Amino acid sequence: MAAAAAWSTSTAITAASLGGASYLIPSRSAFLRLSPLSQSKTLNLSHIQRRRANALSPRRVVVRAARIESGGVKLGARAPEFELTEPLTGNVWRLDDFELYPCLLVMFICNHCPFVIHLKKDIVKLSNFYMEKGLAVVAISSNSVVTHPQDGPEFMAEDAKKFKYPFPYLYDESQEVAKEFGAVCTPEFFLYKKDGRRPFELVYHGQFDDSRPSNNTPVTGRDLRLAIDLTLSCQPIPTNQKPSVGCSIKWHPGT
């Protein structure tokens, strides 16, 4: 009878809809007057409500991707020759096209990598700023379209339009250019300097900055900016360079 009285008390009742069915849920004061059996049912109902609330509450997205660090390329190495097509325009670009510039930044990126997506807008900002100061910039995608069709030429052109890349975004279909540079991940940054008629020589092979997709560190481009500033002002760059971290380049199956 006590349980029945509790359920009939209007101030102790609320209506809840769970899974398409309606239930009556007593207030805390009414709950204390329920029988043990009724308490058990109400506890189960409260557990269901908590689970539904947790499922609907926003959660922080954590990026999980295979990580790899850049490395294996010695400072002072010459920039490899290349001849690659730009999907957006159909133009063919060669290393010789940048001969008149004192510095050249070569970036290995792609469309889908979360580490690249995390930096895309700031890569564009950095490039726009330093290209006006004499830096030449080129981006290359070497990912296999067999395993990752979203990184193919058609989508590269769309990406270049969307983010308004001020630099050519080139397609390395054979992946030979990536191998010649020694690139292993996206993003990966190679900064070269040129003294007169001497070939481009590698002076920086490191990270953009300490920011990663899930570490809540602001994107500043500090490391790469410092390297570019020192190169453009003909000052030496420290050799203790932090490697770039990102997704591995997606090599063609069987290679």
PESUL-V332820 format. One line per field, one symbol per residue. burial: b if it has 9 or more other C-alpha atoms within 8 Angstrom, else e. A space follows every 10 residues. Layout:
# PESUL-V332820
burial->???
This chain:
# PESUL-V332820
burial->eebeebbebe ebbeeeeeee eeebbbbeeb bebbeeebbe ebeeeeeebe eeeeeeeeee eeeeeeebbb eeeebeeebe eeebbbbbee eebbbeebee bbbbbbbbbb bebbbbbbbb ebbbebbbeb beebbbbbbb bbbbbeebee bbeebbbbbb bebebeebbb bbeebebbee bebbbbbbbb bbbbeeeeeb bbbbbbbbbe bbbeeeeebe bebbbebbeb bbeeeebeee bebbbbbbbb bbeee
